[in-house]
């Protein structure tokens, strides 16, 4: 094997190591585009983002809220469901294999109790460990440690 082939192999190995999981995002929704009345399944991948739940084996819970046209600023969560750190059964995510959990909402507007005249802009969601307070929670966030915000398409 000559030096040129070795360089190519090393480059491909490094590229695969660095970018091999790029096709799998931190959060996926089904359907991909959601509206305020959609049934939506949200799946997180703890191998992405800040990786706080990577390898975590305990139950995972969601912390949910909405960004609406009544929010005071871009990350002003409204209609927050479930107390932070709680282990309510209704907040428990469903395991989807190693480092993945999902949560289903049947109708966002009804689930959160949002009046019809308020526009839902984004769904805010964090997947986290339970029975914890702020500094002791394992919380899956974006890589920059910001909250996960999912756009909600407006009906025409």
C-alpha positions in Angstrom: 0.0 0.0 0.0 1.4 3.4 -0.9 1.3 6.6 1.1 -1.5 8.1 -1.1 -3.9 5.2 -0.4 -3.1 5.3 3.3 -3.9 9.0 3.4 -7.2 8.3 1.7 -8.1 5.5 4.1 -7.2 7.7 7.1 -9.3 10.6 5.8 -12.3 8.3 5.2 -12.0 6.8 8.7 -11.8 10.3 10.3 -14.7 11.5 8.2 -16.8 8.5 9.2 -15.9 9.0 12.9 -16.7 12.7 12.9 -19.8 12.7 10.7 -21.1 9.2 10.7 -24.2 9.9 12.7 -25.1 13.2 11.1 -28.1 11.6 9.3 -29.8 11.0 12.7 -31.0 14.2 14.3 -31.5 15.0 18.0 -35.3 15.1 17.6 -37.5 13.5 15.0 -41.3 14.0 14.7 -43.9 11.8 13.0 -45.3 13.3 11.0 -42.4 15.5 10.1 -44.5 18.6 9.8 -46.9 19.2 12.7 -49.9 21.5 13.2 -51.6 22.6 16.4 -54.1 19.7 16.1 -51.8 17.0 14.7 -51.2 13.7 16.5 -47.4 13.8 16.8 -44.8 11.4 18.1 -41.6 13.0 19.1 -38.4 10.8 19.4 -35.1 12.0 20.9 -31.7 10.5 20.2 -29.4 10.9 23.2 -26.4 10.4 21.0 -27.0 13.9 19.7 -27.3 17.4 21.2 -25.6 17.7 24.6 -25.7 13.9 25.0 -26.8 14.2 28.7 -29.0 11.0 28.5 -26.5 8.9 26.6 -26.2 5.5 28.3 -28.9 6.4 30.8 -30.9 3.3 31.7 -33.6 4.8 34.0 -37.0 6.1 33.0 -37.1 9.2 31.0 -39.7 12.0 31.3 -40.7 15.0 29.2 -41.0 18.6 30.2 -43.3 20.3 27.7 -44.5 23.7 26.9 -45.4 26.0 24.0 -44.1 29.2 22.4 -47.1 31.1 21.3 -47.9 34.5 19.9 -48.5 35.5 23.5 -45.0 34.5 24.6 -43.0 37.6 25.9 -39.8 36.5 24.2 -38.6 33.7 21.8 -38.0 31.1 24.5 -40.9 32.1 26.9 -42.6 28.7 27.5 -46.3 28.8 28.1 -48.8 26.1 29.1 -46.0 24.0 30.7 -47.0 20.4 31.4 -45.7 18.5 34.3 -43.7 19.9 37.2 -40.0 19.9 36.7 -38.3 16.7 38.0 -41.7 14.9 38.4 -42.2 11.3 37.7 -45.8 11.4 36.7 -46.8 8.5 34.6 -48.3 10.8 32.0 -44.9 12.4 31.5 -43.0 9.2 30.9 -41.3 8.7 27.6 -41.4 5.3 25.8 -38.1 3.6 25.2 -37.2 3.2 21.6 -34.0 1.2 21.9 -30.6 2.3 23.2 -30.4 6.1 23.8 -33.8 6.8 22.3 -37.2 7.7 23.8 -40.4 8.9 22.3 -43.5 10.8 23.5 -46.9 11.1 21.8 -49.3 14.0 21.9 -52.7 13.4 20.3 -53.8 17.0 19.7 -51.5 19.8 20.9 -54.2 22.5 21.3 -56.4 20.2 23.4 -53.5 18.7 25.3 -52.2 22.1 26.5 -55.6 23.7 26.7 -54.7 26.6 24.4 -57.6 28.9 23.4 -58.5 28.9 19.7 -57.5 32.6 19.2 -53.9 32.0 20.4 -51.4 31.0 17.7 -49.0 28.1 18.6 -45.6 28.8 17.1 -43.3 26.1 18.6 -43.5 23.0 20.8 -40.8 23.2 23.5 -39.6 19.8 24.8 -36.9 18.5 27.0 -36.3 14.8 27.7 -34.9 14.3 31.3 -34.3 12.0 34.2 -36.9 12.0 37.0 -37.0 12.8 40.7 -34.5 15.6 40.3 -34.0 19.3 40.8 -32.3 21.6 38.3 -28.7 20.9 38.9 -29.1 17.2 39.4 -31.2 16.4 36.3 -29.8 14.7 33.3 -31.5 16.8 30.5 -31.2 16.2 26.8 -30.8 19.6 25.1 -29.4 21.0 21.9 -25.6 20.9 21.7 -25.4 24.5 22.7 -27.5 23.6 25.8 -30.5 25.5 24.5 -34.1 24.2 24.7 -35.4 22.0 22.0 -38.0 23.9 20.0 -40.1 22.2 17.2 -41.8 24.5 14.7 -45.6 24.2 14.4 -47.0 24.8 10.9 -49.9 27.3 10.7 -53.0 26.1 8.9 -53.8 28.0 5.7 
